[in-house]
Amino acid sequence: MFMEGSIVSGSPLFVASPRGARARAVALVAALCCIGLPGVAGAQAVGADMATSQLEPEYRLGPGDELSVKFPYNGELDHAGPVGPDGRFTLPQVGTIAIANMTVSQATETIATTLRRDGIVENAKPSLTITQYGASVFVGGEVKTPGAVRLTGGMDAFRAIITAGGLLDTAKSKRIVVIRRGPEGTPQMHYVDLRAYLKHGPPSDAGLRSQDIVFVPKSSIAEVDLWVDQYINKVLPFSRGLNYNLGNAAVGAVTSR
């Protein structure tokens, strides 16, 4: 569960102004190296991180993910392709298999079970690899380049903000908000404690999921409510009644369009 917290304005998350830009850049690189952010520690580290990230339980498969399925003892079944818009993956000799929102290990077992059930291969041992991530998250608010960013294995709010160019000096970084689609399409909201993140590392449940929204408010939680109304209610297909959690307090509201 995300915790509330704060981070000083001199944090490497903030976009550097001309004064002190060099010092902030050095601090940013140091912070990213400490937490092992892909792309900072060198090409070899990147390759190792991506190989590991493909098996991270936090990442769930979604439309657009490019997959490669290989069968060590049944090479004729090998296939590579995308997860379709309907969340299904196609194996030519099997048909379509629903794997959206599954982890890599769950999808692998589902494929093996389908092959056994359909009498195609009794002891299938498929190996599934994500060759390219197709999912994305949206980063909005007080960041340098708001918009959609590609969701990679192991991405969390901190990495998403860095990918979006970092925080602006006007950002209120005490309460970075992650908005996720909950049951029945209702948005659920949680705070992220970035200071604790930088000091202790990410919590076990910090990973983002496809279509998550990371919002950096400018002044107060009132702006989050306004942004939810302007962006989520009018643009995203969430249900009209809002039910979400802010820290430990449950909040409910119905907004007009």
FIKOLZA-1660 file (N, C-alpha, C; in steps of 0.1 Angstrom, whole numbers, plus 5000, padded with zeros to 4 digits):
% residues 257
   i   px   py   pz ch aa at
   1 5008 4988 5000  A  M  N
   1 5000 5000 5000  A  M CA
   1 5009 5012 5000  A  M  C
   2 5006 5022 4992  A  F  N
   2 5014 5034 4991  A  F CA
   2 5012 5042 5004  A  F  C
   3 5022 5049 5007  A  M  N
   3 5022 5057 5019  A  M CA
   3 5024 5072 5016  A  M  C
   4 5019 5081 5025  A  E  N
   4 5020 5095 5023  A  E CA
   4 5034 5099 5026  A  E  C
   5 5039 5110 5021  A  G  N
   5 5052 5115 5024  A  G CA
   5 5055 5128 5017  A  G  C
   6 5068 5132 5017  A  S  N
   6 5072 5144 5011  A  S CA
   6 5086 5142 5005  A  S  C
   7 5090 5151 4997  A  I  N
   7 5104 5151 4992  A  I CA
   7 5108 5165 4990  A  I  C
   8 5120 5169 4993  A  V  N
   8 5125 5182 4992  A  V CA
   8 5126 5187 4978  A  V  C
   9 5124 5200 4976  A  S  N
   9 5124 5206 4963  A  S CA
   9 5137 5205 4956  A  S  C
  10 5148 5201 4963  A  G  N
  10 5161 5199 4956  A  G CA
  10 5163 5185 4951  A  G  C
  11 5152 5177 4952  A  S  N
  11 5153 5164 4947  A  S CA
  11 5157 5162 4933  A  S  C
  12 5164 5152 4929  A  P  N
  12 5167 5149 4915  A  P CA
  12 5155 5147 4906  A  P  C
  13 5143 5145 4912  A  L  N
  13 5131 5144 4904  A  L CA
  13 5128 5157 4897  A  L  C
  14 5132 5168 4903  A  F  N
  14 5128 5181 4897  A  F CA
  14 5136 5185 4885  A  F  C
  15 5129 5191 4875  A  V  N
  15 5136 5196 4863  A  V CA
  15 5145 5207 4867  A  V  C
  16 5157 5207 4863  A  A  N
  16 5167 5216 4868  A  A CA
  16 5166 5230 4860  A  A  C
  17 5167 5241 4868  A  S  N
  17 5168 5254 4862  A  S CA
  17 5182 5256 4858  A  S  C
  18 5185 5267 4850  A  P  N
  18 5199 5269 4846  A  P CA
  18 5209 5270 4858  A  P  C
  19 5204 5276 4869  A  R  N
  19 5213 5277 4881  A  R CA
  19 5213 5264 4888  A  R  C
  20 5224 5258 4890  A  G  N
  20 5225 5245 4897  A  G CA
  20 5222 5233 4888  A  G  C
  21 5221 5235 4875  A  A  N
  21 5217 5224 4867  A  A CA
  21 5227 5213 4867  A  A  C
  22 5240 5216 4867  A  R  N
  22 5250 5206 4867  A  R CA
  22 5249 5197 4880  A  R  C
  23 5248 5204 4891  A  A  N
  23 5247 5197 4904  A  A CA
  23 5235 5188 4905  A  A  C
  24 5224 5193 4900  A  R  N
  24 5212 5185 4900  A  R CA
  24 5213 5173 4890  A  R  C
  25 5219 5175 4879  A  A  N
  25 5221 5164 4870  A  A CA
  25 5230 5153 4876  A  A  C
  26 5241 5157 4883  A  V  N
  26 5249 5147 4890  A  V CA
  26 5241 5140 4900  A  V  C
  27 5233 5147 4908  A  A  N
  27 5225 5141 4918  A  A CA
  27 5215 5131 4912  A  A  C
  28 5209 5134 4901  A  L  N
  28 5200 5126 4894  A  L CA
  28 5206 5113 4890  A  L  C
  29 5218 5113 4884  A  V  N
  29 5225 5101 4879  A  V CA
  29 5228 5093 4891  A  V  C
  30 5233 5099 4902  A  A  N
  30 5236 5091 4914  A  A CA
  30 5224 5084 4920  A  A  C
  31 5213 5091 4920  A  A  N
  31 5201 5085 4926  A  A CA
  31 5196 5073 4918  A  A  C
  32 5196 5075 4904  A  L  N
  32 5192 5065 4895  A  L CA
  32 5201 5052 4896  A  L  C
  33 5214 5055 4897  A  C  N
  33 5223 5043 4898  A  C CA
  33 5220 5036 4911  A  C  C
  34 5217 5043 4922  A  C  N
  34 5215 5037 4935  A  C CA
  34 5203 5027 4935  A  C  C
  35 5193 5031 4927  A  I  N
  35 5181 5023 4927  A  I CA
  35 5180 5014 4915  A  I  C
  36 5191 5014 4906  A  G  N
  36 5192 5005 4895  A  G CA
  36 5183 5008 4884  A  G  C
  37 5180 5020 4881  A  L  N
  37 5171 5024 4870  A  L CA
  37 5177 5019 4857  A  L  C
  38 5169 5012 4848  A  P  N
  38 5175 5008 4835  A  P CA
  38 5179 5020 4827  A  P  C
  39 5190 5018 4820  A  G  N
  39 5195 5029 4811  A  G CA
  39 5206 5037 4818  A  G  C
  40 5209 5035 4831  A  V  N
  40 5218 5044 4837  A  V CA
  40 5231 5036 4840  A  V  C
  41 5230 5023 4844  A  A  N
  41 5242 5016 4848  A  A CA
  41 5249 5009 4837  A  A  C
  42 5245 5011 4824  A  G  N
  42 5252 5006 4813  A  G CA
  42 5244 4995 4805  A  G  C
  43 5249 4993 4793  A  A  N
  43 5241 4984 4785  A  A CA
  43 5240 4970 4790  A  A  C
  44 5250 4965 4797  A  Q  N
  44 5250 4951 4802  A  Q CA
  44 5239 4951 4813  A  Q  C
  45 5239 4961 4822  A  A  N
  45 5229 4961 4833  A  A CA
  45 5215 4962 4827  A  A  C
  46 5213 4969 4816  A  V  N
  46 5200 4971 4810  A  V CA
  46 5195 4957 4805  A  V  C
  47 5204 4950 4798  A  G  N
  47 5200 4937 4793  A  G CA
  47 5196 4927 4805  A  G  C
  48 5204 4928 4815  A  A  N
  48 5201 4919 4827  A  A CA
  48 5188 4923 4833  A  A  C
  49 5185 4936 4834  A  D  N
  49 5173 4941 4840  A  D CA
  49 5161 4937 4832  A  D  C
  50 5162 4938 4819  A  M  N
  50 5150 4935 4810  A  M CA
  50 5148 4920 4811  A  M  C
  51 5159 4912 4811  A  A  N
  51 5156 4897 4812  A  A CA
  51 5149 4894 4824  A  A  C
  52 5153 4900 4836  A  T  N
  52 5146 4897 4848  A  T CA
  52 5132 4903 4848  A  T  C
  53 5130 4915 4842  A  S  N
  53 5117 4921 4843  A  S CA
  53 5107 4913 4836  A  S  C
  54 5110 4905 4827  A  Q  N
  54 5101 4897 4819  A  Q CA
  54 5094 4887 4828  A  Q  C
  55 5100 4883 4840  A  L  N
  55 5095 4874 4849  A  L CA
  55 5089 4880 4861  A  L  C
  56 5089 4893 4862  A  E  N
  56 5085 4899 4875  A  E CA
  56 5070 4897 4876  A  E  C
  57 5065 4893 4888  A  P  N
  57 5051 4890 4890  A  P CA
  57 5042 4902 4889  A  P  C
  58 5048 4914 4891  A  E  N
  58 5040 4926 4891  A  E CA
  58 5034 4929 4877  A  E  C
  59 5042 4925 4866  A  Y  N
  59 5038 4929 4853  A  Y CA
  59 5027 4919 4848  A  Y  C
  60 5017 4925 4843  A  R  N
  60 5006 4917 4837  A  R CA
  60 5005 4919 4822  A  R  C
  61 5003 4909 4815  A  L  N
  61 5002 4910 4800  A  L CA
  61 4990 4918 4796  A  L  C
  62 4991 4925 4785  A  G  N
  62 4980 4933 4780  A  G CA
  62 4981 4934 4765  A  G  C
  63 4971 4940 4759  A  P  N
  63 4970 4942 4744  A  P CA
  63 4983 4949 4740  A  P  C
  64 4988 4945 4728  A  G  N
  64 5000 4951 4723  A  G CA
  64 5013 4945 4727  A  G  C
  65 5014 4937 4738  A  D  N
  65 5026 4930 4741  A  D CA
  65 5030 4920 4731  A  D  C
  66 5042 4921 4726  A  E  N
  66 5047 4911 4717  A  E CA
  66 5053 4899 4724  A  E  C
  67 5049 4887 4721  A  L  N
  67 5053 4875 4728  A  L CA
  67 5060 4865 4719  A  L  C
  68 5069 4858 4724  A  S  N
  68 5075 4846 4717  A  S CA
  68 5073 4834 4726  A  S  C
  69 5066 4824 4720  A  V  N
  69 5064 4811 4727  A  V CA
  69 5072 4800 4720  A  V  C
  70 5080 4793 4727  A  K  N
  70 5088 4783 4721  A  K CA
  70 5086 4770 4729  A  K  C
  71 5086 4759 4722  A  F  N
  71 5084 4745 4727  A  F CA
  71 5096 4737 4725  A  F  C
  72 5104 4734 4735  A  P  N
  72 5117 4727 4733  A  P CA
  72 5116 4714 4726  A  P  C
  73 5105 4707 4728  A  Y  N
  73 5103 4694 4722  A  Y CA
  73 5092 4693 4711  A  Y  C
  74 5087 4705 4708  A  N  N
  74 5076 4706 4698  A  N CA
  74 5078 4718 4690  A  N  C
  75 5089 4719 4683  A  G  N
  75 5093 4732 4676  A  G CA
  75 5083 4736 4666  A  G  C
  76 5075 4727 4661  A  E  N
  76 5065 4731 4651  A  E CA
  76 5054 4740 4657  A  E  C
  77 5053 4741 4670  A  L  N
  77 5043 4749 4677  A  L CA
  77 5049 4763 4680  A  L  C
  78 5062 4765 4678  A  D  N
  78 5068 4778 4681  A  D CA
  78 5061 4789 4674  A  D  C
  79 5059 4801 4681  A  H  N
  79 5052 4812 4674  A  H CA
  79 5055 4825 4681  A  H  C
  80 5055 4836 4674  A  A  N
  80 5057 4849 4679  A  A CA
  80 5046 4858 4674  A  A  C
  81 5041 4867 4682  A  G  N
  81 5030 4876 4678  A  G CA
  81 5026 4884 4689  A  G  C
  82 5016 4893 4687  A  P  N
  82 5011 4903 4697  A  P CA
  82 4999 4897 4704  A  P  C
  83 4997 4903 4716  A  V  N
  83 4984 4900 4723  A  V CA
  83 4974 4910 4717  A  V  C
  84 4963 4904 4712  A  G  N
  84 4953 4912 4705  A  G CA
  84 4946 4922 4714  A  G  C
  85 4938 4931 4707  A  P  N
  85 4930 4941 4715  A  P CA
  85 4920 4935 4724  A  P  C
  86 4916 4922 4721  A  D  N
  86 4907 4915 4730  A  D CA
  86 4914 4908 4741  A  D  C
  87 4927 4909 4742  A  G  N
  87 4935 4903 4753  A  G CA
  87 4938 4888 4750  A  G  C
  88 4937 4884 4737  A  R  N
  88 4939 4870 4734  A  R CA
  88 4952 4869 4725  A  R  C
  89 4959 4858 4727  A  F  N
  89 4971 4855 4719  A  F CA
  89 4968 4843 4710  A  F  C
  90 4972 4843 4698  A  T  N
  90 4969 4833 4688  A  T CA
  90 4981 4823 4686  A  T  C
  91 4978 4810 4688  A  L  N
  91 4988 4800 4684  A  L CA
  91 4982 4793 4672  A  L  C
  92 4988 4793 4660  A  P  N
  92 4982 4788 4648  A  P CA
  92 4976 4774 4649  A  P  C
  93 4982 4765 4656  A  Q  N
  93 4977 4751 4657  A  Q CA
  93 4967 4749 4669  A  Q  C
  94 4965 4760 4676  A  V  N
  94 4957 4759 4688  A  V CA
  94 4945 4768 4687  A  V  C
  95 4947 4780 4683  A  G  N
  95 4936 4790 4683  A  G CA
  95 4939 4801 4692  A  G  C
  96 4929 4809 4696  A  T  N
  96 4932 4820 4705  A  T CA
  96 4931 4816 4720  A  T  C
  97 4939 4822 4728  A  I  N
  97 4940 4819 4742  A  I CA
  97 4939 4832 4750  A  I  C
  98 4930 4833 4759  A  A  N
  98 4928 4846 4767  A  A CA
  98 4939 4846 4777  A  A  C
  99 4948 4856 4777  A  I  N
  99 4959 4857 4786  A  I CA
  99 4960 4871 4792  A  I  C
 100 4951 4881 4789  A  A  N
 100 4952 4894 4794  A  A CA
 100 4952 4894 4809  A  A  C
 101 4960 4903 4815  A  N  N
 101 4960 4905 4830  A  N CA
 101 4967 4893 4837  A  N  C
 102 4973 4884 4829  A  M  N
 102 4980 4873 4835  A  M CA
 102 4995 4877 4836  A  M  C
 103 5002 4870 4846  A  T  N
 103 5017 4872 4846  A  T CA
 103 5022 4862 4836  A  T  C
 104 5035 4863 4833  A  V  N
 104 5042 4854 4824  A  V CA
 104 5040 4840 4828  A  V  C
 105 5042 4837 4841  A  S  N
 105 5041 4823 4845  A  S CA
 105 5027 4818 4844  A  S  C
 106 5017 4826 4847  A  Q  N
 106 5003 4822 4846  A  Q CA
 106 4999 4820 4831  A  Q  C
 107 5004 4828 4822  A  A  N
 107 5001 4827 4808  A  A CA
 107 5007 4814 4803  A  A  C
 108 5020 4811 4807  A  T  N
 108 5027 4799 4803  A  T CA
 108 5019 4787 4807  A  T  C
 109 5014 4786 4819  A  E  N
 109 5006 4775 4824  A  E CA
 109 4993 4774 4817  A  E  C
 110 4987 4785 4814  A  T  N
 110 4974 4785 4806  A  T CA
 110 4976 4779 4792  A  T  C
 111 4987 4782 4786  A  I  N
 111 4990 4777 4772  A  I CA
 111 4992 4762 4773  A  I  C
 112 5000 4757 4783  A  A  N
 112 5003 4743 4785  A  A CA
 112 4990 4735 4788  A  A  C
 113 4982 4741 4797  A  T  N
 113 4969 4735 4800  A  T CA
 113 4960 4733 4788  A  T  C
 114 4959 4744 4780  A  T  N
 114 4951 4743 4768  A  T CA
 114 4956 4733 4758  A  T  C
 115 4969 4731 4756  A  L  N
 115 4974 4721 4748  A  L CA
 115 4971 4707 4753  A  L  C
 116 4972 4705 4766  A  R  N
 116 4968 4692 4771  A  R CA
 116 4953 4689 4770  A  R  C
 117 4945 4699 4773  A  R  N
 117 4931 4698 4773  A  R CA
 117 4926 4694 4759  A  R  C
 118 4932 4701 4749  A  D  N
 118 4927 4699 4735  A  D CA
 118 4934 4686 4728  A  D  C
 119 4942 4679 4736  A  G  N
 119 4949 4667 4731  A  G CA
 119 4959 4670 4721  A  G  C
 120 4965 4682 4720  A  I  N
 120 4975 4685 4711  A  I CA
 120 4989 4680 4715  A  I  C
 121 4993 4684 4727  A  V  N
 121 5005 4679 4733  A  V CA
 121 5003 4676 4748  A  V  C
 122 5006 4663 4752  A  E  N
 122 5003 4659 4765  A  E CA
 122 5012 4665 4776  A  E  C
 123 5024 4666 4773  A  N  N
 123 5034 4671 4783  A  N CA
 123 5041 4684 4777  A  N  C
 124 5033 4693 4773  A  A  N
 124 5038 4706 4767  A  A CA
 124 5046 4714 4778  A  A  C
 125 5058 4719 4774  A  K  N
 125 5066 4727 4783  A  K CA
 125 5069 4740 4776  A  K  C
 126 5060 4749 4774  A  P  N
 126 5062 4761 4766  A  P CA
 126 5071 4771 4774  A  P  C
 127 5079 4779 4767  A  S  N
 127 5087 4789 4773  A  S CA
 127 5082 4802 4767  A  S  C
 128 5076 4811 4775  A  L  N
 128 5071 4824 4770  A  L CA
 128 5080 4836 4774  A  L  C
 129 5082 4844 4764  A  T  N
 129 5091 4856 4766  A  T CA
 129 5084 4868 4760  A  T  C
 130 5085 4879 4768  A  I  N
 130 5080 4892 4763  A  I CA
 130 5091 4898 4755  A  I  C
 131 5089 4900 4742  A  T  N
 131 5099 4906 4733  A  T CA
 131 5098 4921 4732  A  T  C
 132 5086 4926 4734  A  Q  N
 132 5083 4940 4734  A  Q CA
 132 5071 4944 4742  A  Q  C
 133 5072 4954 4750  A  Y  N
 133 5060 4958 4759  A  Y CA
 133 5052 4967 4751  A  Y  C
 134 5039 4964 4751  A  G  N
 134 5029 4973 4743  A  G CA
 134 5020 4981 4752  A  G  C
 135 5021 4979 4765  A  A  N
 135 5012 4986 4775  A  A CA
 135 5018 5000 4777  A  A  C
 136 5009 5009 4783  A  S  N
 136 5014 5022 4786  A  S CA
 136 5007 5027 4798  A  S  C
 137 5013 5038 4804  A  V  N
 137 5006 5045 4815  A  V CA
 137 5006 5059 4812  A  V  C
 138 4998 5067 4818  A  F  N
 138 4997 5082 4816  A  F CA
 138 5003 5089 4827  A  F  C
 139 5012 5099 4825  A  V  N
 139 5017 5107 4835  A  V CA
 139 5013 5121 4833  A  V  C
 140 5006 5127 4842  A  G  N
 140 5000 5140 4841  A  G CA
 140 5003 5150 4852  A  G  C
 141 4999 5162 4851  A  G  N
 141 5002 5172 4861  A  G CA
 141 5015 5179 4859  A  G  C
 142 5022 5182 4871  A  E  N
 142 5034 5190 4871  A  E CA
 142 5047 5182 4867  A  E  C
 143 5047 5177 4855  A  V  N
 143 5059 5170 4849  A  V CA
 143 5063 5177 4836  A  V  C
 144 5075 5175 4832  A  K  N
 144 5080 5183 4821  A  K CA
 144 5073 5179 4808  A  K  C
 145 5071 5166 4805  A  T  N
 145 5064 5162 4793  A  T CA
 145 5053 5152 4796  A  T  C
 146 5041 5158 4800  A  P  N
 146 5030 5149 4804  A  P CA
 146 5025 5141 4791  A  P  C
 147 5020 5130 4794  A  G  N
 147 5015 5122 4783  A  G CA
 147 5016 5107 4786  A  G  C
 148 5014 5099 4776  A  A  N
 148 5015 5084 4777  A  A CA
 148 5030 5080 4776  A  A  C
 149 5034 5071 4784  A  V  N
 149 5047 5065 4783  A  V CA
 149 5046 5050 4783  A  V  C
 150 5055 5044 4776  A  R  N
 150 5055 5029 4775  A  R CA
 150 5058 5023 4788  A  R  C
 151 5049 5013 4792  A  L  N
 151 5051 5006 4804  A  L CA
 151 5061 4994 4802  A  L  C
 152 5072 4995 4809  A  T  N
 152 5082 4984 4808  A  T CA
 152 5082 4976 4821  A  T  C
 153 5088 4965 4821  A  G  N
 153 5088 4956 4833  A  G CA
 153 5094 4963 4845  A  G  C
 154 5088 4963 4856  A  G  N
 154 5093 4969 4868  A  G CA
 154 5091 4984 4869  A  G  C
 155 5084 4990 4860  A  M  N
 155 5081 5004 4861  A  M CA
 155 5072 5007 4872  A  M  C
 156 5076 5018 4880  A  D  N
 156 5067 5023 4891  A  D CA
 156 5065 5038 4889  A  D  C
 157 5059 5045 4898  A  A  N
 157 5056 5059 4897  A  A CA
 157 5069 5067 4895  A  A  C
 158 5079 5064 4903  A  F  N
 158 5092 5072 4902  A  F CA
 158 5098 5071 4887  A  F  C
 159 5099 5059 4882  A  R  N
 159 5104 5057 4869  A  R CA
 159 5095 5063 4858  A  R  C
 160 5082 5063 4860  A  A  N
 160 5073 5069 4851  A  A CA
 160 5075 5084 4850  A  A  C
 161 5077 5090 4862  A  I  N
 161 5079 5105 4863  A  I CA
 161 5092 5108 4856  A  I  C
 162 5103 5100 4858  A  I  N
 162 5116 5103 4852  A  I CA
 162 5114 5102 4837  A  I  C
 163 5107 5092 4832  A  T  N
 163 5105 5090 4818  A  T CA
 163 5097 5102 4812  A  T  C
 164 5089 5108 4820  A  A  N
 164 5081 5120 4816  A  A CA
 164 5089 5133 4818  A  A  C
 165 5102 5132 4820  A  G  N
 165 5110 5144 4821  A  G CA
 165 5113 5149 4835  A  G  C
 166 5107 5143 4845  A  G  N
 166 5109 5148 4858  A  G CA
 166 5099 5158 4863  A  G  C
 167 5099 5161 4876  A  L  N
 167 5090 5171 4882  A  L CA
 167 5094 5185 4879  A  L  C
 168 5083 5194 4877  A  L  N
 168 5086 5208 4876  A  L CA
 168 5088 5214 4890  A  L  C
 169 5094 5226 4891  A  D  N
 169 5096 5232 4903  A  D CA
 169 5083 5235 4911  A  D  C
 170 5072 5236 4903  A  T  N
 170 5059 5239 4909  A  T CA
 170 5051 5227 4914  A  T  C
 171 5057 5216 4913  A  A  N
 171 5051 5203 4917  A  A CA
 171 5050 5202 4932  A  A  C
 172 5038 5198 4937  A  K  N
 172 5036 5195 4951  A  K CA
 172 5039 5180 4953  A  K  C
 173 5052 5177 4956  A  S  N
 173 5056 5163 4956  A  S CA
 173 5053 5155 4968  A  S  C
 174 5046 5161 4978  A  K  N
 174 5042 5153 4990  A  K CA
 174 5032 5142 4987  A  K  C
 175 5024 5144 4977  A  R  N
 175 5014 5135 4974  A  R CA
 175 5013 5132 4959  A  R  C
 176 5022 5123 4954  A  I  N
 176 5021 5119 4940  A  I CA
 176 5010 5108 4940  A  I  C
 177 5000 5109 4931  A  V  N
 177 4989 5101 4931  A  V CA
 177 4989 5091 4920  A  V  C
 178 4986 5078 4923  A  V  N
 178 4985 5068 4913  A  V CA
 178 4970 5064 4912  A  V  C
 179 4964 5065 4900  A  I  N
 179 4950 5062 4898  A  I CA
 179 4949 5049 4890  A  I  C
 180 4942 5040 4895  A  R  N
 180 4941 5027 4888  A  R CA
 180 4926 5023 4887  A  R  C
 181 4923 5017 4876  A  R  N
 181 4909 5012 4874  A  R CA
 181 4906 5001 4884  A  R  C
 182 4896 5003 4891  A  G  N
 182 4892 4993 4901  A  G CA
 182 4880 4984 4896  A  G  C
 183 4874 4977 4906  A  P  N
 183 4862 4969 4902  A  P CA
 183 4851 4977 4896  A  P  C
 184 4845 4972 4886  A  E  N
 184 4834 4978 4879  A  E CA
 184 4838 4991 4873  A  E  C
 185 4851 4993 4870  A  G  N
 185 4855 5005 4863  A  G CA
 185 4857 5017 4871  A  G  C
 186 4856 5016 4884  A  T  N
 186 4857 5028 4893  A  T CA
 186 4872 5031 4895  A  T  C
 187 4876 5044 4895  A  P  N
 187 4890 5047 4897  A  P CA
 187 4894 5046 4912  A  P  C
 188 4905 5040 4915  A  Q  N
 188 4911 5039 4929  A  Q CA
 188 4923 5047 4929  A  Q  C
 189 4925 5055 4940  A  M  N
 189 4936 5064 4941  A  M CA
 189 4945 5061 4953  A  M  C
 190 4958 5062 4952  A  H  N
 190 4967 5060 4963  A  H CA
 190 4979 5070 4962  A  H  C
 191 4984 5074 4974  A  Y  N
 191 4995 5082 4974  A  Y CA
 191 5008 5074 4973  A  Y  C
 192 5019 5080 4967  A  V  N
 192 5032 5074 4967  A  V CA
 192 5041 5083 4975  A  V  C
 193 5049 5077 4984  A  D  N
 193 5058 5084 4992  A  D CA
 193 5072 5083 4985  A  D  C
 194 5075 5094 4978  A  L  N
 194 5087 5094 4970  A  L CA
 194 5100 5095 4979  A  L  C
 195 5099 5102 4990  A  R  N
 195 5110 5103 4999  A  R CA
 195 5114 5089 5004  A  R  C
 196 5104 5082 5009  A  A  N
 196 5107 5069 5014  A  A CA
 196 5112 5060 5003  A  A  C
 197 5107 5062 4991  A  Y  N
 197 5112 5054 4979  A  Y CA
 197 5127 5056 4977  A  Y  C
 198 5131 5068 4977  A  L  N
 198 5145 5071 4975  A  L CA
 198 5154 5066 4986  A  L  C
 199 5149 5066 4998  A  K  N
 199 5157 5062 5010  A  K CA
 199 5157 5047 5011  A  K  C
 200 5146 5041 5009  A  H  N
 200 5145 5026 5013  A  H CA
 200 5142 5017 5001  A  H  C
 201 5139 5023 4989  A  G  N
 201 5135 5015 4978  A  G CA
 201 5120 5014 4977  A  G  C
 202 5115 5009 4965  A  P  N
 202 5101 5008 4963  A  P CA
 202 5095 4997 4972  A  P  C
 203 5082 4999 4976  A  P  N
 203 5075 4988 4983  A  P CA
 203 5072 4977 4974  A  P  C
 204 5068 4966 4979  A  S  N
 204 5066 4954 4971  A  S CA
 204 5054 4955 4961  A  S  C
 205 5045 4964 4964  A  D  N
 205 5033 4966 4955  A  D CA
 205 5034 4979 4947  A  D  C
 206 5046 4984 4944  A  A  N
 206 5048 4997 4938  A  A CA
 206 5046 4996 4923  A  A  C
 207 5047 4984 4917  A  G  N
 207 5046 4983 4902  A  G CA
 207 5034 4989 4896  A  G  C
 208 5035 4996 4885  A  L  N
 208 5024 5001 4877  A  L CA
 208 5018 4990 4868  A  L  C
 209 5006 4992 4865  A  R  N
 209 4999 4983 4855  A  R CA
 209 4995 4991 4843  A  R  C
 210 4992 4984 4832  A  S  N
 210 4987 4991 4820  A  S CA
 210 4975 4999 4823  A  S  C
 211 4975 5011 4817  A  Q  N
 211 4965 5021 4819  A  Q CA
 211 4964 5028 4832  A  Q  C
 212 4974 5026 4841  A  D  N
 212 4975 5034 4853  A  D CA
 212 4978 5048 4850  A  D  C
 213 4974 5057 4859  A  I  N
 213 4977 5071 4857  A  I CA
 213 4985 5076 4869  A  I  C
 214 4996 5083 4866  A  V  N
 214 5004 5089 4877  A  V CA
 214 5002 5104 4876  A  V  C
 215 4996 5110 4886  A  F  N
 215 4993 5125 4886  A  F CA
 215 5001 5132 4897  A  F  C
 216 5008 5143 4893  A  V  N
 216 5016 5151 4902  A  V CA
 216 5008 5165 4903  A  V  C
 217 5002 5167 4915  A  P  N
 217 4994 5179 4917  A  P CA
 217 5003 5192 4918  A  P  C
 218 4997 5203 4916  A  K  N
 218 5004 5216 4917  A  K CA
 218 5003 5222 4931  A  K  C
 219 4992 5220 4938  A  S  N
 219 4990 5227 4950  A  S CA
 219 4984 5218 4961  A  S  C
 220 4973 5213 4958  A  S  N
 220 4966 5206 4969  A  S CA
 220 4957 5194 4963  A  S  C
 221 4951 5186 4972  A  I  N
 221 4943 5175 4968  A  I CA
 221 4931 5180 4960  A  I  C
 222 4927 5193 4962  A  A  N
 222 4915 5198 4955  A  A CA
 222 4918 5198 4940  A  A  C
 223 4931 5200 4936  A  E  N
 223 4934 5200 4922  A  E CA
 223 4933 5186 4917  A  E  C
 224 4936 5176 4925  A  V  N
 224 4935 5162 4921  A  V CA
 224 4920 5160 4917  A  V  C
 225 4911 5164 4926  A  D  N
 225 4897 5162 4924  A  D CA
 225 4893 5169 4911  A  D  C
 226 4897 5181 4908  A  L  N
 226 4894 5188 4896  A  L CA
 226 4899 5181 4884  A  L  C
 227 4912 5176 4885  A  W  N
 227 4918 5169 4874  A  W CA
 227 4911 5156 4871  A  W  C
 228 4907 5149 4881  A  V  N
 228 4899 5137 4879  A  V CA
 228 4886 5140 4872  A  V  C
 229 4879 5151 4875  A  D  N
 229 4867 5154 4869  A  D CA
 229 4870 5158 4854  A  D  C
 230 4880 5166 4852  A  Q  N
 230 4883 5171 4838  A  Q CA
 230 4888 5160 4829  A  Q  C
 231 4897 5152 4835  A  Y  N
 231 4904 5142 4826  A  Y CA
 231 4897 5128 4826  A  Y  C
 232 4895 5122 4838  A  I  N
 232 4889 5109 4839  A  I CA
 232 4875 5109 4835  A  I  C
 233 4866 5117 4841  A  N  N
 233 4852 5117 4838  A  N CA
 233 4849 5120 4824  A  N  C
 234 4856 5129 4818  A  K  N
 234 4853 5134 4805  A  K CA
 234 4861 5127 4793  A  K  C
 235 4871 5120 4797  A  V  N
 235 4880 5114 4786  A  V CA
 235 4880 5099 4788  A  V  C
 236 4883 5094 4800  A  L  N
 236 4885 5080 4802  A  L CA
 236 4872 5073 4805  A  L  C
 237 4870 5060 4801  A  P  N
 237 4858 5053 4803  A  P CA
 237 4856 5047 4817  A  P  C
 238 4859 5056 4828  A  F  N
 238 4855 5051 4841  A  F CA
 238 4840 5054 4843  A  F  C
 239 4835 5047 4853  A  S  N
 239 4821 5049 4856  A  S CA
 239 4819 5063 4862  A  S  C
 240 4807 5068 4861  A  R  N
 240 4804 5082 4865  A  R CA
 240 4805 5084 4880  A  R  C
 241 4802 5074 4888  A  G  N
 241 4803 5075 4903  A  G CA
 241 4818 5072 4907  A  G  C
 242 4824 5081 4914  A  L  N
 242 4838 5079 4918  A  L CA
 242 4839 5073 4931  A  L  C
 243 4846 5062 4933  A  N  N
 243 4849 5056 4946  A  N CA
 243 4864 5053 4946  A  N  C
 244 4871 5060 4955  A  Y  N
 244 4885 5058 4955  A  Y CA
 244 4890 5061 4969  A  Y  C
 245 4903 5056 4971  A  N  N
 245 4909 5058 4984  A  N CA
 245 4920 5068 4984  A  N  C
 246 4920 5077 4993  A  L  N
 246 4931 5087 4994  A  L CA
 246 4938 5084 5007  A  L  C
 247 4949 5078 5006  A  G  N
 247 4956 5074 5019  A  G CA
 247 4947 5063 5025  A  G  C
 248 4943 5066 5038  A  N  N
 248 4935 5056 5045  A  N CA
 248 4920 5061 5045  A  N  C
 249 4917 5072 5038  A  A  N
 249 4904 5077 5039  A  A CA
 249 4896 5074 5026  A  A  C
 250 4885 5068 5027  A  A  N
 250 4877 5065 5015  A  A CA
 250 4869 5077 5011  A  A  C
 251 4868 5079 4998  A  V  N
 251 4861 5091 4993  A  V CA
 251 4852 5087 4982  A  V  C
 252 4840 5092 4982  A  G  N
 252 4830 5089 4972  A  G CA
 252 4824 5101 4967  A  G  C
 253 4821 5102 4954  A  A  N
 253 4815 5114 4948  A  A CA
 253 4809 5110 4935  A  A  C
 254 4799 5118 4931  A  V  N
 254 4793 5117 4918  A  V CA
 254 4794 5130 4911  A  V  C
 255 4801 5130 4899  A  T  N
 255 4803 5143 4893  A  T CA
 255 4795 5144 4880  A  T  C
 256 4792 5156 4876  A  S  N
 256 4784 5158 4864  A  S CA
 256 4793 5160 4852  A  S  C
 257 4788 5156 4841  A  R  N
 257 4796 5157 4828  A  R CA
 257 4793 5171 4822  A  R  C
% end
